[in-house]
Amino acid sequence: MLSVGALRAHLLAARLAGPVATPREKSLLSYRMFAARDPRQTLGLDPEGAWGTAELLRLMAERCGVSPDPGHTSGQDVIDPDCTVAALDAFAERLARAAVDRVPVLIGTGHPHRLLGFYAGLAAALSAAGCPVLTSAHGRPIDIPTRFGLRQHNLWYVGGVAMVRTVDALPTSGEPGAHTHSPLPVRTALAAAAGRGGQLPGLVVGDHGWVCGAGQLGIEAIGLADADDPAVFVAEAEGRVSVAVPLDDAVRSDYYRPLTRYVLNRACLSQ
């Protein structure tokens, strides 16, 4: 089993935490966009609080470990590895409860190029423990707004993990899926799961619009979030997301493998 010390060392060495690749300028811009209720940053969340930029910076310093200094406006941002470890422990605890109760689980990502392997490991372990891993609305078309206008995607599942693929990427491009912040995929999957006497998830696991969109609809959600994803931490602070794990969500995909092992061991699940 990966020890806490070894996990912390890996987080720093892989730049999943500590000084991360996310520029401080990008984080601060995300906070301003969220404060202005820009849907590209609210990720499907309708926050209850006012959440101005100063409040967001204080929250992100507390939950994520970024610098609380508003005068720090350039350079690389920082994620506190101790915040990451504590959140991974809480994440594992929630997975363990889901496994014991055998609740239906929906897993989805807006970062399939980086995080598919991490989530697929969780999906396999939860399925082996008796949790139904839902794959509702597979292949369903979804029009997602982009800065270039609406673009058609399809909801797709790989290894029990939902994502979207652009229509022109199907089926032979080799790309696992497209990057998205949109809550439309989780809304589509949940609507399909609820229809015709279907089974709604008791837990949604993911990132971006997957966790915020599910939490906004009153479904328990846990997930990963970067220093420039304030919506997930606001949702956690307001009780719409149960666990938000702060880490860089765009490093090499193999760097997340030790996190999968750590979480599954802590949850007493086998991969």
C-alpha positions as CSV (number, residue, x, y, z in Angstrom):
1,M,0.0,0.0,0.0
2,L,1.2,3.5,-0.9
3,S,1.9,5.3,2.4
4,V,0.8,8.9,3.0
5,G,4.4,10.0,2.9
6,A,5.0,8.3,-0.4
7,L,1.8,9.7,-1.8
8,R,2.7,13.2,-0.7
9,A,6.2,12.8,-2.3
10,H,4.6,11.6,-5.6
11,L,2.2,14.5,-5.6
12,L,5.1,16.9,-5.4
13,A,7.3,15.1,-7.8
14,A,4.6,14.8,-10.5
15,R,3.5,18.4,-9.9
16,L,0.0,17.2,-9.0
17,A,0.4,19.5,-6.0
18,G,2.9,22.0,-4.8
19,P,3.9,24.4,-7.5
20,V,1.7,23.3,-10.4
21,A,1.5,24.2,-14.1
22,T,-1.6,26.3,-13.7
23,P,-0.6,30.0,-14.2
24,R,-1.7,32.3,-11.4
25,E,-3.1,34.6,-14.0
26,K,-5.4,31.8,-15.3
27,S,-6.6,31.0,-11.7
28,L,-7.5,34.7,-11.0
29,L,-9.2,35.0,-14.3
30,S,-11.4,32.0,-13.5
31,Y,-12.3,33.5,-10.1
32,R,-13.4,36.8,-11.9
33,M,-15.4,34.8,-14.4
34,F,-17.1,32.8,-11.7
35,A,-17.9,36.0,-9.7
36,A,-19.5,37.3,-12.9
37,R,-21.5,34.1,-13.2
38,D,-19.9,33.2,-16.5
39,P,-21.3,29.7,-17.4
40,R,-17.8,28.6,-18.6
41,Q,-16.8,28.7,-14.9
42,T,-20.0,28.0,-13.0
43,L,-20.1,24.5,-14.5
44,G,-23.8,24.1,-14.0
45,L,-23.8,25.3,-10.4
46,D,-26.2,28.1,-9.4
47,P,-24.4,29.3,-6.2
48,E,-26.4,30.4,-3.2
49,G,-23.8,32.9,-2.0
50,A,-22.6,36.1,-3.6
51,W,-19.0,34.8,-4.0
52,G,-17.1,37.9,-5.2
53,T,-13.5,37.5,-6.2
54,A,-12.1,38.3,-2.7
55,E,-14.3,35.6,-1.2
56,L,-13.3,33.1,-3.8
57,L,-9.7,33.8,-3.3
58,R,-10.1,33.2,0.5
59,L,-12.0,29.9,-0.2
60,M,-9.4,28.7,-2.7
61,A,-6.6,29.4,-0.2
62,E,-8.4,27.5,2.5
63,R,-9.6,24.5,0.4
64,C,-6.8,24.3,-2.2
65,G,-3.8,26.0,-0.8
66,V,-3.3,28.8,-3.4
67,S,-1.8,32.0,-2.2
68,P,-4.4,34.2,-0.4
69,D,-2.5,37.4,-1.5
70,P,-4.5,39.3,-4.1
71,G,-1.2,41.1,-5.0
72,H,0.2,37.8,-6.2
73,T,-0.9,38.1,-9.8
74,S,1.7,36.2,-11.9
75,G,3.8,33.0,-11.9
76,Q,2.7,29.5,-11.2
77,D,-0.1,28.7,-8.8
78,V,0.3,26.3,-5.8
79,I,-1.8,23.5,-4.4
80,D,-1.1,22.4,-0.8
81,P,-0.3,18.6,-0.9
82,D,-1.7,18.2,2.6
83,C,-5.1,19.5,1.3
84,T,-4.9,17.0,-1.5
85,V,-4.1,14.0,0.8
86,A,-6.9,14.9,3.2
87,A,-9.4,15.2,0.4
88,L,-8.3,11.9,-1.2
89,D,-8.9,10.2,2.2
90,A,-12.4,11.7,2.3
91,F,-12.9,10.7,-1.3
92,A,-11.9,7.1,-0.5
93,E,-14.2,7.0,2.5
94,R,-17.1,8.0,0.4
95,L,-16.3,5.3,-2.2
96,A,-16.1,2.7,0.6
97,R,-19.6,3.6,1.8
98,A,-20.9,3.4,-1.7
99,A,-19.3,-0.1,-2.1
100,V,-20.8,-1.3,1.2
101,D,-24.3,0.0,0.3
102,R,-23.9,-1.1,-3.4
103,V,-25.3,2.2,-4.6
104,P,-25.5,2.8,-8.4
105,V,-22.7,5.1,-9.5
106,L,-22.3,7.4,-12.5
107,I,-18.7,8.3,-13.4
108,G,-17.8,11.0,-15.9
109,T,-15.0,13.3,-16.9
110,G,-14.3,16.4,-18.9
111,H,-10.6,15.5,-19.0
112,P,-10.6,12.1,-20.7
113,H,-7.1,12.5,-22.1
114,R,-5.7,12.8,-18.6
115,L,-8.1,11.2,-16.2
116,L,-9.8,8.3,-18.0
117,G,-7.4,5.8,-16.5
118,F,-8.0,7.1,-12.9
119,Y,-11.7,6.9,-13.2
120,A,-11.7,3.6,-15.1
121,G,-9.8,2.0,-12.2
122,L,-12.5,3.2,-9.8
123,A,-15.3,2.0,-12.1
124,A,-13.8,-1.5,-12.2
125,A,-13.3,-1.7,-8.5
126,L,-16.8,-0.4,-7.7
127,S,-18.4,-2.8,-10.2
128,A,-16.5,-5.7,-8.7
129,A,-17.8,-4.7,-5.3
130,G,-21.4,-5.0,-6.5
131,C,-22.1,-1.3,-7.4
132,P,-24.0,-0.8,-10.6
133,V,-21.9,1.5,-12.8
134,L,-24.4,3.3,-15.0
135,T,-23.9,3.9,-18.7
136,S,-27.2,5.6,-19.6
137,A,-27.6,7.5,-22.8
138,H,-24.6,6.0,-24.5
139,G,-24.3,7.4,-28.0
140,R,-26.8,10.2,-27.3
141,P,-26.1,13.4,-29.3
142,I,-25.4,16.6,-27.2
143,D,-25.0,20.1,-28.7
144,I,-22.5,21.9,-26.5
145,P,-21.8,25.6,-26.8
146,T,-18.2,26.6,-27.6
147,R,-16.6,29.9,-28.4
148,F,-17.1,29.0,-32.0
149,G,-20.8,28.2,-31.6
150,L,-22.7,25.0,-31.0
151,R,-20.8,21.8,-31.7
152,Q,-22.3,18.4,-31.8
153,H,-20.9,15.7,-29.5
154,N,-21.9,12.2,-28.5
155,L,-22.1,10.9,-25.0
156,W,-19.7,7.9,-24.8
157,Y,-18.5,5.4,-22.2
158,V,-15.1,3.8,-22.0
159,G,-14.4,1.4,-19.2
160,G,-17.6,2.6,-17.4
161,V,-16.5,6.3,-17.6
162,A,-18.7,8.8,-19.4
163,M,-17.2,11.5,-21.6
164,V,-18.2,13.4,-24.8
165,R,-16.7,12.9,-28.2
166,T,-17.0,15.3,-31.1
167,V,-19.1,13.8,-33.9
168,D,-16.2,14.1,-36.4
169,A,-14.0,12.1,-34.0
170,L,-16.1,9.0,-34.1
171,P,-15.3,6.2,-34.2
172,T,-11.8,5.7,-35.4
173,S,-9.8,8.8,-34.4
174,G,-8.2,7.1,-31.4
175,E,-9.1,10.1,-29.3
176,P,-10.7,9.0,-26.0
177,G,-12.9,12.1,-25.8
178,A,-13.1,15.9,-25.8
179,H,-12.3,18.3,-23.0
180,T,-15.4,20.1,-21.7
181,H,-16.6,22.1,-18.7
182,S,-20.3,21.6,-19.7
183,P,-22.9,20.2,-17.3
184,L,-25.0,19.1,-20.3
185,P,-23.5,15.6,-20.4
186,V,-24.4,14.7,-16.8
187,R,-27.9,16.2,-17.3
188,T,-28.3,14.0,-20.4
189,A,-27.1,10.9,-18.6
190,L,-29.3,11.6,-15.6
191,A,-32.4,12.3,-17.6
192,A,-31.9,9.0,-19.5
193,A,-31.3,7.1,-16.2
194,A,-34.5,8.5,-14.7
195,G,-36.7,7.7,-17.8
196,R,-38.7,4.5,-18.3
197,G,-38.3,3.3,-14.7
198,G,-34.5,3.6,-14.9
199,Q,-32.0,3.7,-12.0
200,L,-30.7,7.1,-10.8
201,P,-27.2,7.1,-9.3
202,G,-26.7,7.4,-5.6
203,L,-23.3,8.9,-6.3
204,V,-21.7,10.8,-9.2
205,V,-17.9,10.8,-9.5
206,G,-16.0,13.1,-11.8
207,D,-14.9,16.6,-12.4
208,H,-16.0,19.9,-14.0
209,G,-19.7,19.9,-15.0
210,W,-20.1,16.3,-14.0
211,V,-19.9,17.0,-10.3
212,C,-21.3,20.5,-10.3
213,G,-24.2,19.6,-12.6
214,A,-25.0,16.5,-10.5
215,G,-24.7,18.4,-7.2
216,Q,-27.0,21.2,-8.5
217,L,-29.6,18.5,-9.1
218,G,-29.4,17.2,-5.6
219,I,-27.4,14.1,-6.3
220,E,-24.3,13.4,-4.1
221,A,-21.1,14.1,-6.0
222,I,-17.4,13.8,-5.4
223,G,-14.5,14.7,-7.7
224,L,-11.3,16.3,-8.7
225,A,-10.7,20.0,-9.3
226,D,-7.7,22.2,-10.2
227,A,-6.7,25.6,-8.8
228,D,-8.7,27.3,-11.6
229,D,-11.9,25.4,-11.0
230,P,-13.6,27.5,-8.2
231,A,-17.1,26.2,-8.9
232,V,-16.3,22.7,-7.5
233,F,-15.0,24.2,-4.2
234,V,-17.9,26.6,-4.0
235,A,-20.2,23.6,-4.5
236,E,-18.4,21.8,-1.7
237,A,-18.6,24.8,0.6
238,E,-22.3,25.1,0.0
239,G,-23.0,21.4,0.5
240,R,-23.8,20.5,-3.1
241,V,-20.5,18.5,-3.6
242,S,-19.4,16.1,-0.8
243,V,-15.7,16.0,-1.6
244,A,-13.5,18.2,-3.9
245,V,-9.9,17.0,-4.3
246,P,-7.5,19.8,-5.2
247,L,-4.9,18.7,-7.7
248,D,-3.6,19.6,-11.2
249,D,-6.0,17.8,-13.6
250,A,-3.8,18.0,-16.7
251,V,-0.6,16.2,-16.0
252,R,0.4,12.9,-17.7
253,S,-2.2,10.3,-17.4
254,D,0.1,7.7,-15.8
255,Y,0.9,10.1,-13.0
256,Y,-2.6,9.5,-11.6
257,R,-2.1,5.7,-11.3
258,P,-0.6,5.9,-7.8
259,L,-3.7,8.0,-6.7
260,T,-6.0,5.2,-8.0
261,R,-4.1,2.6,-6.0
262,Y,-4.0,4.8,-2.9
263,V,-7.8,5.6,-3.0
264,L,-8.8,2.0,-3.7
265,N,-6.5,0.7,-0.8
266,R,-7.9,3.3,1.6
267,A,-11.5,2.3,0.5
268,C,-10.6,-1.4,0.9
269,L,-11.4,-2.0,-2.7
270,S,-9.3,-4.1,-5.1
271,Q,-8.6,-2.9,-8.6
